[in-house]
Amino acid sequence: QVQLVESGGGLVQPGGSLRLSCTASGFAFSSYAMTWSRQAPGKEREPIARITRGSLAMDYSDSVRGRFTISRDNATNMVYLQMNSLNPDDTGVYYCSTDDYTYMGQGTQVTVSS
C-alpha cells in the first residue's frame, strides 16, 4: 500500500521556523524525484520545492527560494522541508508528492500568525 504521510505542521509566529517531514512507503522512493507543494486558502495548489532522486539538484519557487530547504534521505524514505523566516503568506496546506504527482500525501496545515 502506497503511503505518503506529512507531519510537522502547526501554528508559528511570523519570522519563525518549521520543519516538515514526509514518510514514504509502498513504492520505490529512491526512483522518484520528490516535490513539496502548498495550497493557500482560496488558491490553487502550487509546487514550491523539488529534489531529484539522488539529491543532486533542488529547485524552488520564487516565493520560497532562500528561505526554504528541501532534503531527502533515501535510506529511510524520508523527505523534509525546512522553512525559515516564515510569513503569513506561507499559510496553507503543505503536500508531499512524487514529482509526477502519481503519489501524494494528505497534507499538513501550516499557519503563520501572531
Residue pairs with C-beta under 8 A, 6 or more apart in sequence:
1 25
1 26
2 25
2 26
2 27
2 103
3 23
3 24
3 25
3 26
3 105
4 22
4 23
4 24
4 96
4 97
4 103
4 104
4 105
5 22
5 23
5 105
5 106
6 20
6 21
6 22
6 94
6 95
6 96
6 105
6 106
6 107
6 108
7 20
7 21
7 22
7 23
7 108
8 18
8 19
8 20
8 21
8 108
9 18
9 20
9 94
9 108
9 109
9 110
10 18
10 109
10 110
10 111
11 111
11 112
11 113
12 18
12 86
12 110
12 111
12 112
13 112
13 113
13 114
14 86
14 87
14 88
14 112
14 113
14 114
15 85
15 86
15 87
16 86
16 112
17 82
17 83
17 84
17 85
17 86
18 83
18 86
18 110
19 80
19 81
19 82
19 83
20 36
20 80
20 81
20 83
20 94
20 96
20 108
20 110
21 78
21 79
21 80
22 34
22 36
22 78
22 79
22 80
22 81
22 96
22 105
23 77
23 78
24 34
24 77
24 78
24 79
24 96
24 103
25 77
27 98
27 103
29 74
29 77
30 53
30 54
30 74
30 77
31 53
32 53
32 98
32 99
32 100
32 102
32 103
33 50
33 51
33 52
33 53
33 98
33 99
34 50
34 51
34 70
34 72
34 79
34 96
34 97
34 98
34 99
35 47
35 49
35 50
35 51
35 96
35 97
35 98
35 99
35 101
36 47
36 48
36 49
36 50
36 68
36 70
36 79
36 81
36 94
36 95
36 96
36 97
37 45
37 46
37 47
37 48
37 94
37 95
37 97
38 45
38 46
38 48
38 90
38 92
38 93
38 94
38 95
38 110
39 45
39 46
39 92
39 93
39 95
39 107
40 89
40 91
40 92
41 91
41 92
43 92
45 95
46 61
47 61
48 60
48 61
48 63
48 64
48 68
49 58
49 59
49 60
49 61
49 64
49 68
49 69
49 70
49 81
50 58
50 59
50 60
50 70
50 99
51 57
51 58
51 70
51 71
51 72
51 79
52 58
53 74
54 74
55 71
55 72
58 69
58 70
58 71
60 66
60 68
60 70
63 89
64 83
64 90
67 83
67 84
67 85
67 86
68 81
68 82
68 83
68 84
69 81
69 82
69 84
70 79
70 80
70 81
70 82
71 79
71 80
71 82
72 78
72 79
72 80
73 79
73 80
79 96
81 94
83 90
83 110
86 110
86 112
87 112
88 112
88 113
89 112
90 110
90 112
91 110
91 111
91 112
91 113
92 109
92 110
93 107
93 108
93 109
93 110
94 107
94 108
94 109
94 110
95 104
95 105
95 106
95 107
96 104
96 105
97 103
97 104
97 105
98 104
